[in-house]
Amino acid sequence: KILDYSVPSTIVINVNTLQTDENGKFVLVAVKEGDKLIARKRKVDVGELSGDQIEIKNGLKAGDQLITEGYQSIYDGQLLTTTAS
C-alpha cells in the first residue's frame, strides 16, 4: 500500500453506518437526555473512503456514541434500551 492521504486525529466510521436522506448524509448517535438514552440524527460531512472506513470531516466529535447495530430501523428521537452482551 502507498500512503497518499493522512489526517492526524481524524474520525473514521464504518461506511455501512452512514445513511442518506433528502437533506444529505447522516449517522445516528446515542445521546443521554436526563436519565434516558435517545437516538439523534447527526448530519455529517464525509471525506476520503478507504476500504470499509470513511472519514468524517464534520458532525461527529470524539466521545460521540455512534449507533452501529439496528440503525436501519431506528429513528431520530427514539428511546433506546441497551442489553448486556
N, C-alpha and C positions, 0 to 999 in steps of 0.2 A: 504494500500500500504506500501511496505517496501522500503526505500531509500537504494539502493545498489550501486549507482553511482552518483557522484556530481562533477561538474566542475564550479568553480566560473567564472563569466564573459565570458561564452561561447556563441556562436551564434547558434541559432536553427532556422530552417525554416520548413515550411510545406513540407512533403515528396513529395507531388504532384508536386511541382515546380522543383524538382530535375530531370534532364534529363541525358541520357547516349548516347554517340556516340562511334565511334571506338577508340577514344583517352581517354575515361573514363567518369567520371561523371562531369556535369557542370550545372550552372544556368545562367540565363540571367539577367543582371543588366542594368539600365538606367544610361548613363554617359553623362554629359554635355561636349560637344566639341564645343568650340566657343559659338555661340548662338543657337546651335542645341542640341537636346536630341537624343542620339544614343543608340541602343541596343548593348551590348557587351557580348560575351560569356565569362564566368569566370569558369575555371577549379577549382573544389573543391575536398577536401579530407573529407570524412564523418566519423563520429564516431558512437555513440550509437543512436538507434531508440527507441522512447517511444511514443506509440500511433501513431499519425499522424505527430509527430515532429521528425526531425533528426538533430543531432549535426553536425556542420560544423567545422572541425578542422583547415583547411587551405583554402584560396581562397577568403574569404569574410572578410570584416572588418566593424566595427561599422560605420554607416552612409551610407553604400552602399545602393542603391535603387534597391531592388530585384523586378523584374517584376513578378507579381502574377496573372495577368489576360491576356489571349490571348497569353501566352508564347509558346504554342504549334505551333503557326503559325508565330512566329517572328524569324528572322534570324540575325546572327551576322552582325553588320554594318547597320542595317535597321534604317531609320529615324523614330522617334517616335513622335506621337502627343498625347496630353492629352486632356481630356474633363472634364469639371467641373461637379461634381455629386451633 
